[in-house]
Amino acid sequence: MMKMDSNTTLQLHVATQYLAAAGKNYVASKDDDSHTNAGWDAITSSFFTRPFSNTDSLSFYTKEMRLAWNGNKPNSFSLKGHTHAEVLKWLEETSLQNGLKKFVFDLHYTLASGEILNDFSFGGAQENALRTHAGYRTFADNACQAVLSKLGMTAEVRTWPHHFDTGAYVMVPDSKISIGFGLAIPDSLSKDYYLYTSGYVDGASMPTASLPALPLGKWLSEDWQGGILSVDGLKEPDYLKFLERSIEAVKSFTPKS
């Protein structure tokens, strides 16, 4: 697989904001913002929203850089060569054509890359990098689903638009421990896409100093407490191995008396 480039990651991240905004417009609001997150379809390499109030939905086909409105009056729009303003015009027109209120792009957060300006243009996303990204998402989604099943835990595996991470959050039964895990894009913790596992005790970050060493990846204990592993060059079984071992370590944590 080709390594991801920052421009392709940025364009993918920006494109998912249209799905988040669609969820905010047309899906019943949830306190945890889950109405704005997206699912992943490995077969089509696409993100998709929850069903709207009229059962329509919006998808983003990542390899094609294309939005698709699914419903009684389906429509499709290629992002390539178009600006943010042009995408919004299409979404506004399509929403009205499908009997919904006019689409409004009104996010309640700002991306690390900054505000999305009207002249932001989609172009230059590398095809090989788009395929690499799809592989990362599919491997991560599969691994998250598999580890939940193997460890007897239940949770949704979703992509959260603000930080563009794919993962899940679970409460460990009969304990004060909760666990977040999944795939994240490059940030201050890693220059590559990476897997992460973080534990919490009564909502406070779990210290990692006493956790057993991981066969893959490492524990961080300074600005952020948790385990990480770069996915560059990883095989699919490695995703599951890291998540399984790091989650088991967090579950076994015993607070000092």
BAGU-555877 format. One record per atom (N, C-alpha, C): residue in three letters; x, y, z. Coordinates in steps of 0.1 Angstrom, whole numbers, padded with zeros to 4 digits, always signed. Each point is the difference from the previous one (the first is absolute). Layout:
N
AlaXYZ/...
//
This chain:
257
Met+0008-0012+0000/Met-0008+0012+0000/Met+0009+0013+0000/Met-0005+0010-0007/Met+0007+0013+0000/Met-0003+0007+0013/Lys+0010+0007+0005/Lys-0003+0008+0012/Lys-0009+0012-0004/Met-0008+0004+0010/Met-0009+0011-0002/Met+0007+0013+0000/Asp-0005+0009-0008/Asp+0005+0014-0001/Asp-0010+0009+0007/Ser+0005+0011+0006/Ser-0008+0009+0008/Ser-0011+0006-0008/Asn+0002+0003-0013/Asn-0011+0007-0008/Asn-0011-0010-0002/Thr+0002-0012-0003/Thr-0010-0010-0001/Thr-0008-0002+0013/Thr+0007-0001+0011/Thr-0007-0001+0013/Thr-0008+0012+0002/Leu+0005+0012-0002/Leu-0008+0012+0002/Leu-0013+0000-0008/Gln+0001-0004-0013/Gln-0012+0000-0009/Gln-0010-0010+0005/Leu+0004-0012+0004/Leu-0009-0010+0006/Leu-0006+0005+0012/His+0007+0006+0009/His-0005+0006+0012/His-0011+0010-0002/Val+0003+0009-0009/Val-0009+0011-0003/Val-0013-0006-0006/Ala+0002-0010-0009/Ala-0012-0005-0007/Ala-0010-0007+0010/Thr+0006-0006+0011/Thr-0009-0006+0010/Thr-0008+0010+0008/Gln+0004+0012-0001/Gln-0008+0011+0007/Gln-0014+0002-0006/Tyr-0001-0003-0013/Tyr-0013+0001-0006/Tyr-0010-0011+0006/Leu+0006-0011+0003/Leu-0008-0011+0006/Leu-0004+0004+0015/Ala+0010+0006+0007/Ala-0003+0005+0013/Ala-0011+0010+0000/Ala+0001+0010-0009/Ala-0010+0010-0001/Ala-0013-0005-0004/Ala-0001-0010-0008/Ala-0012-0006-0004/Ala-0007-0007+0012/Gly+0008-0007+0008/Gly-0005-0006+0012/Gly-0006+0011+0010/Lys+0007+0011+0001/Lys-0004+0011+0008/Lys-0013+0006-0005/Asn-0002+0000-0013/Asn-0012+0006-0006/Asn-0012-0010+0001/Tyr+0002-0013-0002/Tyr-0011-0009-0004/Tyr-0002-0012+0009/Val+0010-0002+0010/Val-0001-0011+0009/Val-0003+0005+0014/Ala-0009-0008+0007/Ala-0003+0005+0014/Ala+0012+0002+0008/Ser+0001+0011+0007/Ser+0012+0004+0008/Ser+0002-0009+0012/Lys+0013-0004+0002/Lys+0004-0008+0012/Lys+0010+0008+0008/Asp-0001-0001+0013/Asp+0009+0007+0009/Asp+0015-0003-0002/Asp+0003-0012-0005/Asp+0014-0003-0003/Asp+0005+0003-0014/Asp-0009+0007-0007/Asp+0004+0004-0014/Asp+0000-0012-0010/Ser-0005-0012+0004/Ser+0001-0011-0008/Ser-0009+0001-0013/His-0009+0010+0000/His-0008+0002-0012/His+0008+0006-0012/Thr+0012+0004+0004/Thr+0009+0006-0011/Thr+0011-0010-0004/Asn+0001-0011+0006/Asn+0011-0009-0004/Asn-0004-0009-0012/Ala+0009-0008-0005/Ala-0002-0007-0012/Ala+0004-0015+0001/Gly-0006-0008-0008/Gly+0004-0014-0001/Gly+0009-0002-0012/Trp+0006-0011+0000/Trp+0010-0003-0011/Trp-0005-0013-0008/Asp+0000+0001-0013/Asp-0004-0011-0008/Asp+0013-0005-0008/Ala+0005-0011+0004/Ala+0013-0005-0006/Ala-0002-0004-0014/Ile-0011-0005-0004/Ile-0002-0004-0014/Ile+0001+0012-0010/Thr-0006+0011+0004/Thr+0000+0012-0009/Thr+0010+0010+0004/Ser+0007-0002+0011/Ser+0010+0009+0005/Ser-0007+0014+0003/Ser-0011+0000+0007/Ser-0008+0012+0001/Ser-0004+0002+0015/Phe-0001+0012+0004/Phe-0006+0004+0013/Phe-0014+0003-0003/Phe-0009-0002+0010/Phe-0014+0002-0002/Phe-0006+0005+0013/Thr-0010+0009-0002/Thr-0007+0006+0012/Thr-0010-0010+0005/Arg-0006+0004+0012/Arg-0012-0007+0004/Arg-0012+0004-0008/Pro-0010-0008-0001/Pro-0012+0004-0008/Pro-0006+0013+0005/Phe-0004+0009-0010/Phe-0006+0013+0003/Phe-0014-0003+0004/Ser-0007+0011+0004/Ser-0014+0000+0005/Ser-0009-0006-0011/Asn+0004+0002-0013/Asn-0008-0006-0011/Asn+0005-0013-0006/Thr+0010-0006+0008/Thr+0007-0012-0004/Thr+0010+0001-0010/Asp+0003+0013-0006/Asp+0011+0002-0009/Asp+0013-0001+0008/Ser+0011+0000-0007/Ser+0013+0001+0007/Ser+0010+0005-0010/Leu+0012+0004+0005/Leu+0011+0005-0008/Leu+0012-0009+0002/Ser+0007-0003-0012/Ser+0012-0008+0001/Ser+0011+0008-0007/Phe+0012-0004+0004/Phe+0012+0006-0005/Phe+0009-0012-0005/Tyr+0002-0001-0013/Tyr+0008-0011-0006/Tyr+0014+0005-0001/Thr+0008-0005+0009/Thr+0014+0006+0002/Thr+0009-0002-0012/Lys+0000-0012-0007/Lys+0009-0003-0011/Lys-0004+0009-0012/Glu-0012+0004-0001/Glu-0005+0008-0011/Glu-0001+0015+0003/Met+0001+0003+0013/Met-0002+0014+0005/Met-0013+0005-0005/Arg-0011-0008+0004/Arg-0013+0003-0005/Arg-0010-0001+0011/Leu-0009+0010+0000/Leu-0012-0001+0010/Leu-0012-0006-0008/Ala-0008-0007+0008/Ala-0012-0006-0006/Ala-0011+0002+0009/Trp-0011+0006-0005/Trp-0012+0001+0008/Trp-0009-0012-0003/Asn-0004-0008+0010/Asn-0007-0012-0002/Asn-0015+0002+0005/Gly-0009-0003-0009/Gly-0014+0002+0004/Gly-0009-0002-0012/Asn-0012+0006+0000/Asn-0010-0001-0011/Asn+0005+0007-0012/Lys+0008+0011+0002/Lys+0006+0008-0011/Lys+0015+0000+0002/Pro+0006-0011-0003/Pro+0015-0001+0002/Pro+0007+0010-0009/Asn+0012+0004+0005/Asn+0008+0009-0007/Asn+0015-0002+0004/Ser+0009+0004-0009/Ser+0014-0002+0003/Ser+0008+0012-0005/Phe+0011+0003+0007/Phe+0008+0012-0002/Phe+0015-0004+0002/Ser+0008+0002-0011/Ser+0014-0002+0002/Ser+0007+0012+0006/Leu+0008-0002+0010/Leu+0006+0011+0007/Leu+0012+0005-0009/Lys+0006-0008-0008/Lys+0012+0004-0007/Lys-0002+0013-0008/Gly+0009+0009+0002/Gly-0001+0013-0007/Gly-0010+0010+0004/His-0007-0004+0011/His-0011+0009+0005/His+0004+0006+0013/Thr-0006+0012+0003/Thr+0003+0007+0013/Thr-0010-0004+0011/His+0003+0004+0012/His-0009-0002+0011/His-0014+0007-0003/Ala+0001+0012-0005/Ala-0013+0007-0004/Ala-0008-0007-0010/Glu+0006-0006-0010/Glu-0007-0008-0010/Glu-0006-0013+0006/Val+0007-0006+0009/Val-0006-0012+0007/Val-0012+0004+0008/Leu+0001+0011+0007/Leu-0012+0004+0008/Leu-0012+0004-0009/Lys+0003+0006-0011/Lys-0011+0003-0009/Lys-0007-0013-0005/Trp+0007-0010-0003/Trp-0006-0013-0004/Trp-0008-0006+0012/Leu+0006+0000+0012/Leu-0007-0005+0011/Leu-0013+0007+0003/Glu+0000+0013-0001/Glu-0012+0008+0002/Glu-0010-0003-0010/Glu+0003-0001-0012/Glu-0009-0003-0011/Glu-0006-0014+0002/Thr+0009-0010+0003/Thr-0004-0014+0001/Thr-0009-0002+0012/Ser+0003+0006+0011/Ser-0008-0001+0012/Ser-0015+0005-0003/Leu-0001+0011-0007/Leu-0013+0005-0003/Leu-0008-0009-0010/Gln+0008-0006-0009/Gln-0006-0009-0010/Gln-0006-0012+0007/Asn+0006-0004+0011/Asn-0004-0012+0007/Asn-0010+0003+0012/Gly-0005+0012+0000/Gly-0011+0003+0009/Gly+0005+0004+0014/Leu+0012+0003+0002/Leu+0005+0003+0013/Leu+0003+0015+0001/Lys+0002+0005+0012/Lys+0004+0014+0001/Lys+0013+0002-0006/Lys+0003+0013-0004/Lys+0012+0003-0007/Lys+0012-0003+0008/Phe+0010-0007-0006/Phe+0012-0004+0007/Phe+0007+0012+0005/Val+0005-0001+0013/Val+0007+0011+0006/Val+0014-0006+0005/Phe+0011+0006-0004/Phe+0013-0004+0004/Phe+0003+0008+0013/Asp-0002-0006+0011/Asp+0002+0007+0013/Asp+0006-0009+0010/Leu+0013-0002+0000/Leu+0007-0009+0009/Leu+0002+0007+0013/His+0000-0007+0011/His+0002+0006+0013/His+0014-0002+0005/Tyr+0009-0003-0009/Tyr+0014-0001+0004/Tyr+0009+0005-0012/Thr+0012+0002+0002/Thr+0010+0004-0011/Thr+0010-0011-0001/Leu+0003-0004-0012/Leu+0010-0010-0003/Leu+0014+0006+0004/Ala+0009-0009+0003/Ala+0014+0004+0003/Ala+0006+0007-0012/Ser-0004-0003-0012/Ser+0005+0007-0012/Ser-0006+0014-0002/Gly-0010+0003+0008/Gly-0006+0013+0000/Gly-0014+0000-0007/Glu-0006+0012-0001/Glu-0013+0001-0005/Glu+0000-0004-0015/Ile-0011-0006-0005/Ile-0001-0004-0014/Ile-0006+0012-0007/Leu+0009+0007-0009/Leu-0004+0012-0007/Leu-0007-0004-0013/Asn-0008+0009-0005/Asn-0008-0002-0012/Asn+0008-0004-0012/Asp+0013+0005-0001/Asp+0008-0002-0011/Asp+0009-0013+0002/Phe-0002-0007+0011/Phe+0008-0013+0002/Phe-0004-0008-0012/Ser+0011-0006-0007/Ser-0002-0007-0012/Ser+0004-0015+0001/Phe-0008-0009-0005/Phe+0004-0014+0000/Phe+0008-0003-0012/Gly+0012-0004+0001/Gly+0008-0004-0011/Gly+0014-0005+0005/Gly+0006-0009-0008/Gly+0013-0004+0003/Gly+0001-0012+0010/Ala-0012-0005+0004/Ala+0000-0012+0008/Ala+0006-0012-0008/Gln+0010-0007+0006/Gln+0007-0010-0008/Gln-0008-0013+0001/Glu-0002-0006-0012/Glu-0008-0013-0001/Glu+0006-0011+0009/Asn+0013-0001-0001/Asn+0006-0011+0009/Asn-0002+0003+0014/Ala+0001+0012+0004/Ala-0002+0004+0014/Ala-0015-0002+0004/Leu-0009+0002-0009/Leu-0014-0002+0003/Leu-0003-0015+0002/Arg+0007-0009-0008/Arg-0001-0014+0002/Arg+0006-0004+0014/Thr+0011+0006+0003/Thr+0007-0003+0013/Thr-0010+0004+0011/His-0006+0011+0000/His-0009+0005+0010/His-0011-0010+0002/Ala-0006-0005-0012/Ala-0011-0009+0001/Ala+0004-0013+0007/Gly+0013-0004-0003/Gly+0005-0012+0007/Gly+0001+0002+0015/Tyr+0005+0011+0004/Tyr+0001+0003+0014/Tyr-0013+0000+0007/Arg-0010+0006-0006/Arg-0014+0001+0006/Arg-0006-0014+0001/Thr+0002-0008-0011/Thr-0006-0013+0000/Thr+0007-0009+0010/Phe+0013+0000+0001/Phe+0007-0009+0010/Phe-0004+0005+0014/Ala-0001+0013+0002/Ala-0003+0005+0014/Ala-0015-0004+0003/Asp-0009+0002-0009/Asp-0014-0003+0003/Asp-0001-0015+0003/Asn+0006-0008-0008/Asn-0001-0015+0002/Asn+0006-0004+0013/Ala+0012+0006+0004/Ala+0006-0003+0012/Ala-0008+0004+0012/Cys-0006+0012+0000/Cys-0008+0005+0011/Cys-0012-0009+0002/Gln-0006-0004-0011/Gln-0012-0009+0001/Gln+0004-0013+0005/Ala+0012-0005-0004/Ala+0004-0013+0004/Ala+0004+0000+0015/Val+0007+0010+0005/Val+0004+0000+0014/Val-0012+0002+0009/Leu-0010+0007-0004/Leu-0012+0002+0007/Leu-0007-0014+0002/Ser-0001-0007-0011/Ser-0006-0014+0001/Ser+0009-0009+0009/Lys+0013+0000-0003/Lys+0009-0010+0008/Lys+0000+0003+0015/Leu-0001+0013+0003/Leu+0000+0003+0015/Leu-0013+0001+0006/Gly-0011-0003-0008/Gly-0013+0000+0005/Gly-0006+0014+0004/Met+0004+0010-0008/Met-0004+0014+0002/Met-0009+0005-0011/Thr-0009+0009+0003/Thr-0009+0005-0010/Thr+0001+0015-0002/Ala+0002+0004-0012/Ala+0001+0015-0003/Ala+0000+0002-0015/Glu-0004+0012-0004/Glu+0000+0004-0014/Glu+0015+0003-0004/Val+0004-0003-0012/Val+0012+0004-0005/Val-0003+0011-0011/Arg+0004+0012+0003/Arg-0004+0011-0008/Arg+0012+0010-0003/Thr-0001+0008-0010/Thr+0010+0010-0002/Thr-0006+0014+0004/Trp+0008+0006+0009/Trp-0004+0013+0006/Trp+0006+0011-0008/Pro-0008+0009-0005/Pro+0005+0010-0010/Pro+0010+0010+0005/His-0001+0004+0013/His+0009+0011+0005/His+0015-0004-0002/His+0003-0012+0006/His+0014-0004+0000/His+0003-0011-0011/Phe-0011-0004-0007/Phe+0001-0010-0011/Phe+0006-0013+0005/Asp-0004-0005+0012/Asp+0004-0012+0005/Asp-0011-0011-0002/Thr+0004-0012-0002/Thr-0010-0011-0001/Thr+0002-0009+0012/Gly-0010-0002+0008/Gly+0002-0008+0012/Gly-0013-0002+0008/Ala+0002-0004+0012/Ala-0011-0003+0009/Ala+0004+0004+0014/Tyr-0010+0001+0009/Tyr+0002+0003+0014/Tyr-0009-0009+0008/Val+0006-0007+0010/Val-0008-0010+0008/Val+0002+0002+0015/Met-0010-0004+0007/Met+0001-0001+0015/Met+0003-0014+0003/Val+0010-0003+0008/Val+0002-0014+0005/Val-0010-0003+0011/Pro-0008-0011-0002/Pro-0010-0004+0010/Pro+0006-0002+0014/Asp-0008+0004+0009/Asp+0004-0002+0015/Asp+0013+0007+0003/Ser+0003+0011-0006/Ser+0013+0007+0004/Ser-0002+0015-0003/Lys+0010+0008+0004/Lys-0001+0014-0003/Lys+0009+0004-0012/Ile+0003-0010-0008/Ile+0009+0002-0011/Ile-0008+0001-0013/Ser+0004+0010-0008/Ser-0005+0001-0014/Ser+0012+0001-0009/Ile-0003-0004-0013/Ile+0011-0001-0010/Ile-0004+0006-0013/Gly+0009+0008-0006/Gly-0001+0005-0013/Gly+0011-0006-0009/Phe-0004-0004-0012/Phe+0010-0006-0009/Phe-0004+0001-0014/Gly+0010+0000-0009/Gly-0003+0001-0014/Gly+0012+0004-0008/Leu-0003+0008-0011/Leu+0010+0005-0010/Leu-0001+0015+0000/Ala+0012+0007+0001/Ala+0000+0014-0001/Ala+0009+0005-0011/Ile-0002+0012-0005/Ile+0008+0006-0010/Ile+0013+0007+0006/Pro+0010+0003-0008/Pro+0012+0006+0006/Pro-0003+0013+0008/Asp+0007+0001+0012/Asp-0002+0011+0008/Asp+0013+0002+0009/Ser-0001+0006+0011/Ser+0012+0002+0009/Ser+0006-0013+0005/Leu-0008-0010+0000/Leu+0005-0013+0006/Leu+0007-0009-0010/Ser-0003+0002-0013/Ser+0005-0009-0011/Ser+0000+0008-0013/Lys+0011-0002-0008/Lys+0000+0006-0013/Lys-0007-0009-0010/Asp-0004-0012+0004/Asp-0007-0009-0009/Asp-0014-0003+0006/Tyr-0009-0005-0008/Tyr-0013-0006+0005/Tyr+0004-0010+0011/Tyr-0008-0001+0010/Tyr+0004-0009+0011/Tyr-0012-0005+0007/Leu+0002-0012+0006/Leu-0010-0006+0009/Leu+0003+0005+0014/Tyr-0011+0001+0008/Tyr+0001+0005+0013/Tyr-0009-0008+0010/Thr+0004-0001+0012/Thr-0009-0005+0011/Thr+0002+0009+0012/Ser-0010+0005+0006/Ser+0001+0009+0012/Ser-0010-0005+0010/Gly+0005-0001+0013/Gly-0009-0004+0011/Gly-0003+0011+0009/Tyr-0012-0001+0007/Tyr-0005+0010+0009/Tyr-0005-0006+0012/Val+0002+0006+0012/Val-0005-0005+0012/Val-0009+0011+0006/Asp-0013-0002+0001/Asp-0009+0010+0005/Asp+0001+0013-0009/Gly+0003-0002-0013/Gly+0001+0011-0009/Gly+0013+0006-0001/Ala+0010-0003+0009/Ala+0013+0006+0000/Ala+0010-0009-0008/Ser+0009+0006-0007/Ser+0010-0008-0007/Ser+0007-0010+0008/Met+0001-0013-0005/Met+0007-0010+0008/Met+0015+0001-0002/Pro+0008+0000+0010/Pro+0014+0000-0001/Pro+0005-0013-0006/Thr+0010+0002-0009/Thr+0005-0012-0008/Thr+0013-0006+0006/Ala+0006+0007+0009/Ala+0013-0004+0005/Ala+0001-0015+0005/Ser-0011-0005+0006/Ser+0000-0013+0005/Ser-0006-0011-0009/Leu-0004+0004-0012/Leu-0006-0009-0009/Leu+0011-0009-0007/Pro-0003-0012-0003/Pro+0010-0009-0006/Pro+0004+0005-0014/Ala+0013-0003-0003/Ala+0005+0004-0014/Ala-0009-0007-0011/Leu-0001+0007-0011/Leu-0008-0005-0011/Leu+0009-0007-0010/Pro-0005-0011-0006/Pro+0008-0007-0010/Pro+0002+0009-0013/Leu-0010+0008-0002/Leu+0001+0010-0011/Leu-0004+0014+0005/Gly+0007+0010-0004/Gly-0004+0014+0005/Gly+0007+0003+0014/Lys-0005+0011+0005/Lys+0006+0004+0013/Lys-0010+0008+0008/Trp+0002+0001+0013/Trp-0008+0009+0009/Trp+0006+0014+0000/Leu-0008+0010+0000/Leu+0004+0013+0002/Leu-0005+0005+0014/Ser+0007+0009+0006/Ser-0003+0003+0014/Ser+0002+0015+0003/Glu+0002+0008-0010/Glu+0003+0014+0003/Glu-0013+0009-0003/Asp+0000+0006-0012/Asp-0012+0009-0003/Asp-0013-0008-0001/Trp+0002-0012-0004/Trp-0012-0009-0002/Trp+0003-0014+0005/Gln-0009-0006+0007/Gln+0002-0013+0006/Gln-0007-0011-0009/Gly+0007-0009-0005/Gly-0006-0011-0009/Gly+0011-0007-0008/Gly-0005-0009-0008/Gly+0009-0008-0008/Gly-0002+0004-0015/Ile+0011+0000-0008/Ile-0001+0004-0014/Ile+0008-0010-0008/Leu-0003-0001-0013/Leu+0007-0008-0009/Leu-0002+0006-0014/Ser+0011+0004-0007/Ser-0001+0005-0014/Ser-0005-0012-0009/Val-0009+0003-0009/Val-0005-0010-0009/Val+0008-0001-0013/Asp+0010+0008-0001/Asp+0008+0000-0012/Asp+0007-0014-0001/Gly-0003-0008-0011/Gly+0006-0013-0002/Gly-0007-0011+0008/Leu-0010+0002+0007/Leu-0007-0010+0008/Leu-0008-0009-0009/Lys-0001-0013+0004/Lys-0010-0009-0006/Lys-0013+0000+0008/Glu-0010-0005-0006/Glu-0013+0001+0007/Glu+0000-0007+0014/Pro+0006-0012+0001/Pro+0000-0007+0013/Pro+0007+0009+0011/Asp+0009+0008-0004/Asp+0007+0009+0010/Asp-0009+0010+0007/Tyr-0010+0004-0008/Tyr-0010+0010+0006/Tyr-0007-0007+0012/Leu-0005-0012-0003/Leu-0007-0007+0011/Leu+0009-0004+0012/Lys+0013-0004-0003/Lys+0009-0003+0010/Lys+0002+0011+0010/Phe+0003+0012-0006/Phe+0002+0012+0008/Phe-0012+0003+0008/Leu-0011+0001-0006/Leu-0013+0004+0007/Leu-0003-0010+0011/Glu+0001-0013-0003/Glu-0004-0010+0010/Glu+0010+0001+0012/Arg+0013+0000-0002/Arg+0009+0000+0011/Arg-0001+0013+0008/Ser-0001+0011-0007/Ser+0000+0013+0008/Ser-0013+0001+0008/Ile-0011-0004-0006/Ile-0013+0000+0007/Ile+0000-0009+0012/Glu+0005-0012-0002/Glu+0001-0009+0011/Glu+0009+0006+0012/Ala+0010+0007-0004/Ala+0009+0006+0011/Ala-0008+0010+0007/Val-0007+0009-0007/Val-0008+0010+0007/Val-0011-0006+0008/Lys-0006-0010-0004/Lys-0011-0007+0008/Lys+0005-0005+0013/Ser+0013-0005+0000/Ser+0006-0006+0012/Ser+0006+0010+0009/Phe-0001+0013-0003/Phe+0006+0010+0009/Phe-0006+0000+0014/Thr+0009+0000+0010/Thr-0005+0001+0014/Thr+0005+0013+0006/Pro-0008+0009+0003/Pro+0004+0013+0007/Pro+0007-0003+0013/Lys+0010+0009+0002/Lys+0007-0001+0013/Lys-0009+0004+0012/Ser+0001-0008+0010/Ser-0009+0003+0012/Ser+0006+0012+0008/
//
